[in-house]
Amino acid sequence: MRLATWNVNSLTARLARVEEWIEYAKPDVLCMQETKVADAAFPSMAFAALGYESASHGDGRWNGVAVLSRIGIDEVERGFASGADEQGARILSVTCGTTRVHSVYVPNGRSVGSEHYDAKLEWLKELRVHLETTCKPGDDVAVCGDFNVAPDDRDVWYPAACEGSTHVTTAERSALRDIEDFGLEDAFRRLYPQSQLFSWWDYRAGNFHKHIGMRIDLVLLSRSLAERSVYALIDRNARKGKLPSDHAPLFVDVDL
């Protein structure tokens, strides 16, 4: 099973690029974030033509998450199971085959100490509650998406330059570890422990070409899946060319 995640930064603006990537990367399941498309306008027919079922959670303004699957989609759940405020279309849970898949777009947090930062930490706590409520650690579970957290200093181009900013604080990283402690593992890190492997680069100042980025897009897998992970890739080529997203897609291959 090839399980992928990609913050597409507007599906309307980048549909052709997503279709192109699907045709050559051939993911079995693709989680998308920042679709910025209302459910009624989601291009499900375009993806059906490529052999994918789809589920979407979006209001057409900001945020928005979706899942595409060519191994089936069942048990679609939009938002948190508790009914807690998800801060605008940021989590979609579906079952693909035997795996419970979650596409998540964690709030940015904006600035440390702000109300947005506090809300980000609360959102991450609620994600842990959601997993505890709806899954068991022994299940096949995948939580994929833009976490807006760099798990450790290996995942930042220059840690000292980010000190005092969001994405790297002790509280954010602790909240991410708490989610992993449910029984999940960073599948990419299991395979590749090296530093300087990024998934996001700011559009400004040519940061992509300067290799100034962060690894904030993650595929967290239950141990039943992580132990069978055989290959992973952050596809930098998809970050190149005309009108790219500021994120590159990431996929993990699991030998089922």
Residue frames as qw, qx, qy, qz and C-alpha x, y, z in Angstrom:
[[0.000, 0.890, 0.456, 0.000, 0.00, 0.00, 0.00],
 [0.392, 0.218, -0.006, 0.894, 1.39, 3.38, -0.99],
 [0.242, -0.815, -0.494, 0.181, 0.09, 5.93, 1.53],
 [0.400, 0.305, 0.080, 0.860, 0.65, 9.59, 0.66],
 [0.147, -0.819, -0.416, 0.366, 0.02, 13.02, 2.12],
 [0.382, 0.251, 0.246, 0.855, 0.21, 16.44, 0.45],
 [0.025, 0.723, 0.325, -0.609, -0.73, 19.95, 1.46],
 [0.502, 0.446, 0.536, 0.511, -1.81, 21.10, -1.99],
 [0.137, -0.432, -0.102, 0.886, -2.44, 24.75, -1.00],
 [0.494, 0.473, 0.044, -0.728, -5.64, 25.09, -3.07],
 [0.563, 0.146, 0.797, 0.162, -6.98, 22.18, -5.06],
 [0.474, 0.814, 0.295, -0.161, -8.65, 24.59, -7.47],
 [0.119, 0.890, -0.372, -0.236, -5.33, 26.21, -8.33],
 [0.070, -0.558, 0.818, 0.119, -3.39, 22.95, -8.47],
 [0.866, 0.126, 0.356, -0.328, -5.80, 20.27, -9.67],
 [0.768, 0.580, -0.264, -0.056, -3.82, 19.60, -12.84],
 [0.152, 0.624, -0.716, 0.272, -0.62, 19.18, -10.84],
 [0.585, -0.231, 0.661, -0.409, -2.33, 16.78, -8.42],
 [0.899, 0.330, 0.133, -0.256, -3.73, 14.73, -11.31],
 [0.570, 0.658, -0.485, 0.075, -0.30, 14.60, -12.93],
 [0.121, -0.533, 0.761, -0.351, 1.34, 13.49, -9.68],
 [0.775, -0.038, 0.492, -0.395, -1.28, 10.80, -9.05],
 [0.862, 0.463, -0.095, -0.182, -0.74, 9.38, -12.53],
 [0.565, 0.560, -0.568, 0.214, 3.00, 8.90, -12.07],
 [0.125, -0.441, 0.728, -0.510, 3.27, 8.28, -8.29],
 [0.646, -0.154, -0.664, -0.345, 0.21, 6.00, -8.16],
 [0.169, -0.227, 0.705, -0.650, -0.64, 6.26, -4.45],
 [0.256, -0.349, -0.896, -0.103, -3.22, 3.82, -3.14],
 [0.266, -0.823, -0.480, 0.144, -4.37, 6.43, -0.62],
 [0.341, 0.332, -0.034, 0.879, -3.71, 10.17, -0.80],
 [0.260, -0.760, -0.477, 0.356, -4.52, 12.52, 2.08],
 [0.315, 0.506, 0.152, 0.789, -4.71, 16.18, 1.08],
 [0.282, -0.648, -0.429, 0.563, -4.74, 19.36, 3.14],
 [0.018, 0.551, -0.040, -0.833, -5.57, 22.99, 2.41],
 [0.345, 0.376, 0.768, 0.387, -7.89, 21.95, -0.39],
 [0.079, 0.326, 0.086, -0.938, -9.84, 25.22, 0.06],
 [0.323, -0.094, -0.673, -0.658, -12.81, 23.61, -1.71],
 [0.621, -0.094, 0.349, -0.696, -16.38, 23.21, -0.45],
 [0.485, -0.012, 0.873, -0.047, -17.66, 19.64, -0.38],
 [0.618, 0.609, 0.417, -0.271, -20.26, 20.41, -3.04],
 [0.442, 0.841, -0.249, -0.187, -17.55, 21.69, -5.40],
 [0.509, -0.500, 0.679, 0.173, -15.00, 18.94, -4.75],
 [0.507, 0.509, -0.507, -0.477, -13.76, 17.50, -8.09],
 [0.681, -0.175, 0.688, -0.179, -14.73, 13.92, -7.28],
 [0.840, 0.495, 0.183, -0.130, -15.46, 13.08, -10.93],
 [0.376, 0.796, -0.473, 0.031, -11.95, 14.07, -12.00],
 [0.242, -0.501, 0.807, -0.196, -10.48, 11.71, -9.43],
 [0.807, 0.129, 0.506, -0.274, -13.00, 8.98, -10.24],
 [0.724, 0.658, -0.160, -0.132, -11.72, 9.10, -13.82],
 [0.230, 0.656, -0.698, 0.174, -8.30, 8.20, -12.40],
 [0.686, -0.070, -0.724, -0.003, -9.75, 5.29, -10.43],
 [0.214, 0.046, -0.639, 0.738, -10.14, 6.91, -7.00],
 [0.343, -0.743, -0.567, -0.094, -13.01, 7.21, -4.58],
 [0.234, 0.351, -0.242, 0.874, -12.94, 10.44, -2.61],
 [0.383, -0.751, -0.524, 0.123, -14.18, 12.04, 0.59],
 [0.272, 0.459, -0.061, 0.844, -13.89, 15.72, 1.42],
 [0.356, -0.739, -0.482, 0.309, -14.35, 18.01, 4.38],
 [0.326, -0.027, 0.081, 0.942, -14.26, 21.68, 3.43],
 [0.130, 0.753, 0.508, -0.398, -16.31, 24.85, 3.43],
 [0.524, 0.692, 0.322, 0.378, -14.69, 26.52, 0.42],
 [0.080, -0.988, 0.102, -0.089, -12.83, 29.24, 2.28],
 [0.040, 0.712, -0.683, 0.155, -9.68, 28.15, 4.08],
 [0.480, -0.294, 0.800, -0.208, -8.30, 24.84, 5.28],
 [0.849, 0.296, -0.112, -0.423, -10.12, 21.78, 3.95],
 [0.293, -0.398, 0.868, 0.060, -8.99, 18.14, 3.98],
 [0.830, 0.289, -0.158, -0.449, -9.70, 15.19, 1.72],
 [0.512, -0.304, 0.797, 0.101, -8.83, 11.55, 1.12],
 [0.689, 0.425, -0.384, -0.444, -8.56, 9.76, -2.22],
 [0.522, -0.298, 0.795, -0.081, -8.43, 5.97, -2.31],
 [0.601, 0.294, -0.573, -0.473, -8.33, 3.24, -4.92],
 [0.291, 0.008, -0.942, 0.167, -8.82, 0.55, -2.24],
 [0.360, -0.612, -0.677, -0.192, -12.21, 1.84, -1.08],
 [0.027, -0.267, 0.345, -0.899, -13.55, 4.44, 1.34],
 [0.505, -0.523, -0.666, -0.168, -15.93, 3.60, 4.18],
 [0.533, -0.638, -0.438, 0.341, -16.99, 5.00, 7.55],
 [0.307, 0.505, 0.026, 0.806, -16.46, 8.66, 6.70],
 [0.418, -0.743, -0.423, 0.307, -16.27, 10.95, 9.73],
 [0.293, 0.660, 0.031, 0.691, -15.84, 14.71, 9.40],
 [0.272, -0.741, 0.228, -0.570, -14.45, 16.56, 12.39],
 [0.016, 0.311, -0.842, 0.440, -13.68, 15.26, 15.85],
 [0.412, -0.305, -0.849, -0.132, -15.79, 12.42, 17.23],
 [0.230, -0.391, -0.617, 0.642, -16.36, 14.45, 20.40],
 [0.113, 0.851, 0.467, 0.211, -17.89, 17.31, 18.45],
 [0.422, -0.642, -0.029, 0.639, -15.16, 19.63, 19.72],
 [0.328, 0.904, -0.050, -0.270, -14.38, 22.74, 17.68],
 [0.847, 0.051, 0.305, 0.433, -11.95, 21.63, 14.96],
 [0.168, -0.671, 0.164, 0.703, -11.17, 25.23, 13.92],
 [0.497, 0.659, -0.119, -0.552, -12.59, 24.85, 10.43],
 [0.906, 0.401, -0.051, -0.129, -12.45, 21.63, 8.40],
 [0.032, 0.763, -0.642, 0.069, -9.15, 20.27, 9.63],
 [0.267, -0.261, 0.924, -0.081, -9.69, 16.53, 10.16],
 [0.792, 0.188, -0.234, -0.531, -11.28, 13.80, 8.05],
 [0.373, -0.307, 0.868, -0.117, -11.31, 10.14, 9.12],
 [0.805, 0.275, -0.235, -0.470, -12.12, 7.26, 6.75],
 [0.735, -0.246, 0.630, 0.039, -11.50, 3.54, 6.45],
 [0.543, 0.614, -0.467, -0.331, -9.47, 2.36, 3.45],
 [0.645, 0.178, -0.743, 0.034, -9.29, -1.40, 3.27],
 [0.710, -0.447, -0.511, 0.186, -8.39, -2.42, 6.82],
 [0.449, -0.033, -0.248, 0.858, -6.71, 0.88, 7.76],
 [0.099, -0.895, -0.406, 0.154, -8.32, 3.79, 9.58],
 [0.504, 0.254, 0.132, 0.815, -6.89, 6.83, 7.80],
 [0.139, -0.867, -0.323, 0.354, -6.95, 10.40, 9.11],
 [0.450, 0.497, 0.140, 0.728, -6.11, 13.44, 6.97],
 [0.385, -0.779, -0.332, 0.366, -5.20, 16.29, 9.32],
 [0.349, 0.623, 0.014, 0.700, -4.28, 19.93, 8.93],
 [0.513, -0.523, -0.441, 0.519, -3.02, 21.17, 12.28],
 [0.032, 0.987, 0.156, 0.025, -3.45, 24.91, 12.95],
 [0.564, 0.593, -0.227, 0.528, -0.38, 27.04, 12.27],
 [0.613, -0.524, -0.368, 0.463, -0.28, 28.76, 15.65],
 [0.205, 0.920, 0.098, 0.319, 0.95, 32.06, 14.16],
 [0.198, 0.653, -0.468, 0.562, 3.06, 33.31, 17.10],
 [0.518, -0.137, -0.753, 0.382, 4.15, 31.80, 20.40],
 [0.101, -0.246, -0.548, 0.793, 1.96, 32.89, 23.30],
 [0.343, -0.006, -0.226, -0.912, -0.90, 34.08, 21.11],
 [0.699, 0.084, 0.436, -0.561, -4.45, 32.78, 21.33],
 [0.787, 0.439, -0.316, -0.297, -3.81, 31.00, 18.04],
 [0.304, 0.440, -0.818, 0.212, -0.83, 29.19, 19.53],
 [0.379, -0.119, 0.729, -0.558, -2.88, 28.10, 22.54],
 [0.792, 0.281, 0.127, -0.527, -5.65, 26.92, 20.20],
 [0.606, 0.483, -0.621, -0.120, -3.09, 24.87, 18.24],
 [0.037, 0.290, -0.884, 0.366, -2.01, 23.06, 21.39],
 [0.586, 0.094, 0.525, -0.610, -5.65, 22.39, 22.29],
 [0.768, 0.408, -0.237, -0.432, -6.27, 21.02, 18.80],
 [0.429, 0.413, -0.800, 0.068, -3.38, 18.60, 19.14],
 [0.250, -0.123, 0.804, -0.526, -4.72, 17.45, 22.51],
 [0.714, 0.255, 0.252, -0.602, -8.13, 16.87, 20.94],
 [0.649, 0.438, -0.564, -0.262, -6.53, 14.80, 18.19],
 [0.124, 0.253, -0.917, 0.284, -5.14, 12.46, 20.86],
 [0.478, 0.114, 0.601, -0.631, -8.61, 12.23, 22.41],
 [0.716, 0.397, -0.172, -0.548, -10.09, 11.48, 18.99],
 [0.483, 0.371, -0.790, -0.063, -7.68, 8.59, 18.46],
 [0.087, -0.111, 0.872, -0.468, -8.39, 7.18, 21.91],
 [0.566, 0.232, 0.381, -0.693, -12.13, 7.41, 21.28],
 [0.754, 0.468, -0.088, -0.453, -12.26, 5.93, 17.80],
 [0.697, 0.457, -0.552, 0.021, -9.26, 3.57, 17.50],
 [0.857, -0.489, 0.147, 0.063, -7.28, 0.98, 19.40],
 [0.147, -0.775, 0.557, 0.260, -3.47, 0.99, 19.45],
 [0.530, -0.126, 0.815, 0.200, -3.48, -2.50, 17.94],
 [0.615, 0.675, 0.377, -0.156, -5.56, -1.40, 14.94],
 [0.546, 0.212, 0.349, 0.732, -4.11, -0.46, 11.56],
 [0.035, -0.921, -0.289, 0.259, -4.11, 3.34, 11.93],
 [0.529, 0.221, 0.176, 0.800, -2.59, 6.12, 9.83],
 [0.068, -0.904, -0.257, 0.335, -2.56, 9.81, 10.74],
 [0.585, 0.193, 0.339, 0.711, -1.26, 11.80, 7.79],
 [0.123, 0.917, 0.344, 0.162, -0.97, 15.46, 7.08],
 [0.283, 0.598, -0.190, 0.725, 0.51, 18.87, 7.66],
 [0.607, -0.532, -0.513, 0.291, 1.23, 18.94, 11.39],
 [0.053, 0.883, -0.066, 0.461, 2.86, 22.39, 11.41],
 [0.627, -0.705, 0.331, -0.010, 5.37, 20.93, 13.88],
 [0.551, 0.569, -0.602, 0.102, 8.98, 20.01, 13.11],
 [0.884, -0.367, -0.288, -0.041, 9.47, 16.93, 15.32],
 [0.696, -0.565, 0.048, 0.441, 13.08, 17.72, 16.27],
 [0.083, -0.817, 0.258, 0.510, 16.05, 19.85, 15.26],
 [0.439, -0.068, 0.752, 0.487, 16.96, 17.50, 12.40],
 [0.306, 0.613, 0.704, 0.185, 13.79, 18.71, 10.71],
 [0.036, 0.969, 0.130, -0.208, 14.76, 22.41, 10.58],
 [0.664, 0.641, -0.104, 0.370, 17.33, 24.04, 8.29],
 [0.351, 0.358, -0.444, 0.742, 18.96, 25.97, 11.16],
 [0.447, -0.578, -0.668, 0.138, 17.45, 25.56, 14.64],
 [0.317, -0.364, -0.263, 0.835, 18.91, 28.78, 16.04],
 [0.053, -0.091, -0.337, -0.936, 17.14, 30.79, 13.33],
 [0.450, -0.430, -0.622, -0.475, 13.77, 29.41, 14.42],
 [0.344, -0.233, -0.697, 0.584, 14.19, 29.87, 18.17],
 [0.113, 0.309, 0.360, -0.873, 11.18, 31.62, 19.68],
 [0.448, 0.147, -0.398, -0.787, 8.94, 30.80, 16.71],
 [0.845, 0.031, 0.298, -0.442, 6.12, 28.33, 16.30],
 [0.860, 0.368, -0.322, -0.146, 6.62, 24.82, 14.88],
 [0.620, 0.345, -0.600, 0.369, 9.68, 24.10, 17.04],
 [0.329, -0.591, 0.392, -0.623, 8.68, 24.88, 20.62],
 [0.003, 0.162, -0.940, 0.300, 8.91, 22.35, 23.41],
 [0.514, 0.206, 0.531, -0.642, 5.13, 22.46, 23.96],
 [0.703, 0.443, -0.220, -0.511, 4.33, 21.72, 20.30],
 [0.438, 0.386, -0.810, -0.043, 6.83, 18.89, 20.09],
 [0.184, -0.080, 0.854, -0.480, 5.58, 17.45, 23.37],
 [0.654, 0.291, 0.282, -0.639, 1.99, 17.51, 22.06],
 [0.663, 0.449, -0.497, -0.332, 3.14, 15.66, 18.93],
 [0.204, 0.290, -0.913, 0.201, 4.95, 13.04, 21.02],
 [0.444, 0.053, 0.652, -0.613, 1.78, 12.57, 23.05],
 [0.764, 0.377, -0.078, -0.518, -0.06, 11.71, 19.83],
 [0.533, 0.433, -0.725, -0.056, 2.68, 9.26, 18.89],
 [0.121, -0.243, 0.849, -0.453, 2.46, 7.73, 22.37],
 [0.780, 0.107, 0.159, -0.596, -1.01, 6.52, 21.45],
 [0.782, -0.038, 0.611, 0.116, 0.87, 3.87, 19.50],
 [0.628, 0.771, 0.101, 0.023, 2.05, 5.62, 16.34],
 [0.643, -0.365, 0.311, 0.598, 5.45, 5.99, 14.71],
 [0.259, 0.808, -0.218, -0.482, 6.86, 8.55, 12.28],
 [0.919, 0.217, 0.315, 0.092, 7.26, 6.17, 9.34],
 [0.525, 0.802, -0.176, 0.225, 9.60, 8.40, 7.35],
 [0.189, -0.786, 0.532, -0.253, 11.96, 8.73, 10.31],
 [0.880, -0.205, 0.422, -0.070, 11.92, 4.96, 10.84],
 [0.858, 0.397, 0.210, 0.249, 13.46, 4.60, 7.40],
 [0.504, 0.583, -0.041, 0.636, 15.56, 7.77, 7.14],
 [0.539, -0.682, -0.307, 0.387, 17.23, 9.22, 10.26],
 [0.500, 0.156, 0.093, 0.847, 19.22, 11.87, 8.38],
 [0.032, -0.677, -0.282, 0.679, 18.85, 15.59, 8.98],
 [0.078, 0.467, -0.317, -0.822, 18.04, 18.25, 6.37],
 [0.025, 0.247, 0.881, 0.403, 15.20, 16.29, 4.72],
 [0.199, 0.266, 0.296, -0.895, 12.39, 18.82, 4.33],
 [0.224, 0.478, 0.830, 0.178, 8.80, 18.81, 3.05],
 [0.068, 0.926, 0.372, -0.010, 8.00, 22.55, 3.19],
 [0.469, -0.061, 0.080, 0.877, 9.81, 25.63, 1.94],
 [0.114, 0.741, 0.291, -0.594, 8.50, 29.20, 2.15],
 [0.590, 0.695, 0.341, 0.228, 7.72, 30.73, -1.25],
 [0.017, 0.996, -0.084, -0.028, 9.68, 33.84, -0.37],
 [0.176, -0.838, 0.504, 0.115, 13.32, 34.62, -1.08],
 [0.661, 0.450, -0.586, -0.130, 13.98, 31.46, -3.08],
 [0.529, -0.511, 0.596, -0.322, 14.02, 29.32, 0.04],
 [0.967, 0.130, 0.186, -0.112, 13.42, 26.10, -1.87],
 [0.733, 0.585, -0.228, 0.261, 16.56, 26.57, -3.94],
 [0.015, 0.701, -0.534, 0.473, 18.50, 27.65, -0.85],
 [0.626, -0.126, -0.762, 0.107, 17.34, 24.52, 0.99],
 [0.102, -0.144, 0.499, -0.848, 15.78, 26.58, 3.79],
 [0.618, -0.239, -0.495, -0.562, 12.87, 24.43, 4.90],
 [0.443, -0.285, 0.665, -0.529, 11.24, 22.22, 7.50],
 [0.325, -0.100, -0.913, -0.225, 9.85, 18.70, 7.68],
 [0.347, 0.006, 0.463, -0.816, 6.34, 19.28, 8.97],
 [0.781, 0.124, -0.259, -0.555, 4.36, 16.84, 6.78],
 [0.221, -0.348, 0.881, -0.231, 4.17, 13.47, 8.51],
 [0.765, -0.068, -0.514, -0.381, 2.81, 9.96, 8.09],
 [0.310, -0.379, 0.728, -0.480, 2.26, 8.50, 11.56],
 [0.707, 0.027, -0.616, -0.347, 1.52, 4.78, 11.46],
 [0.829, -0.434, 0.227, -0.270, 0.45, 2.26, 14.06],
 [0.316, -0.566, 0.751, 0.129, 3.24, -0.19, 14.79],
 [0.745, 0.222, 0.628, -0.025, 1.43, -2.91, 12.84],
 [0.606, 0.778, 0.146, 0.075, 1.96, -0.78, 9.72],
 [0.025, -0.920, 0.390, 0.043, 5.20, 0.98, 10.61],
 [0.601, -0.408, 0.676, 0.122, 7.01, -2.31, 11.06],
 [0.697, 0.333, 0.594, 0.226, 6.08, -3.18, 7.47],
 [0.258, 0.931, -0.056, -0.252, 7.19, 0.15, 5.99],
 [0.846, 0.030, 0.322, 0.424, 9.73, -0.54, 3.27],
 [0.418, 0.233, 0.265, 0.837, 10.23, 2.75, 1.42],
 [0.014, -0.858, -0.393, 0.330, 9.38, 6.44, 1.72],
 [0.453, 0.237, 0.272, 0.815, 9.97, 9.55, -0.35],
 [0.064, 0.774, 0.224, -0.589, 9.50, 13.29, -0.10],
 [0.610, 0.465, 0.480, 0.426, 8.97, 14.10, -3.76],
 [0.218, -0.585, 0.035, 0.780, 10.90, 17.34, -4.24],
 [0.187, 0.114, 0.634, 0.742, 10.21, 17.28, -7.98],
 [0.073, -0.694, -0.688, -0.200, 6.55, 18.06, -7.25],
 [0.267, -0.788, -0.221, 0.508, 7.71, 21.28, -5.53],
 [0.296, -0.275, 0.408, 0.818, 9.34, 22.48, -8.75],
 [0.188, 0.406, 0.714, 0.539, 7.90, 24.01, -11.89],
 [0.135, -0.354, -0.196, -0.904, 5.07, 26.45, -12.44],
 [0.550, -0.423, 0.028, -0.720, 2.74, 27.36, -9.53],
 [0.541, -0.034, -0.824, 0.166, 3.74, 24.61, -7.10],
 [0.635, -0.726, -0.236, -0.118, 2.39, 24.17, -3.60],
 [0.031, -0.795, 0.510, -0.327, 4.85, 25.27, -0.92],
 [0.688, -0.337, 0.617, -0.181, 4.76, 21.64, 0.31],
 [0.348, 0.337, -0.812, -0.325, 6.07, 18.52, -1.40],
 [0.892, -0.173, -0.150, -0.391, 4.07, 15.29, -1.29],
 [0.165, -0.465, 0.844, -0.212, 5.32, 12.50, 0.96],
 [0.881, -0.030, -0.255, -0.397, 4.53, 8.83, 0.54],
 [0.343, -0.433, 0.811, -0.195, 5.30, 5.66, 2.48],
 [0.692, 0.139, -0.612, -0.357, 5.12, 2.15, 1.05],
 [0.559, -0.323, 0.635, -0.424, 3.81, -0.51, 3.43],
 [0.328, 0.180, -0.889, -0.262, 4.20, -4.18, 2.54],
 [0.688, -0.127, 0.283, -0.656, 0.82, -5.73, 3.27]]
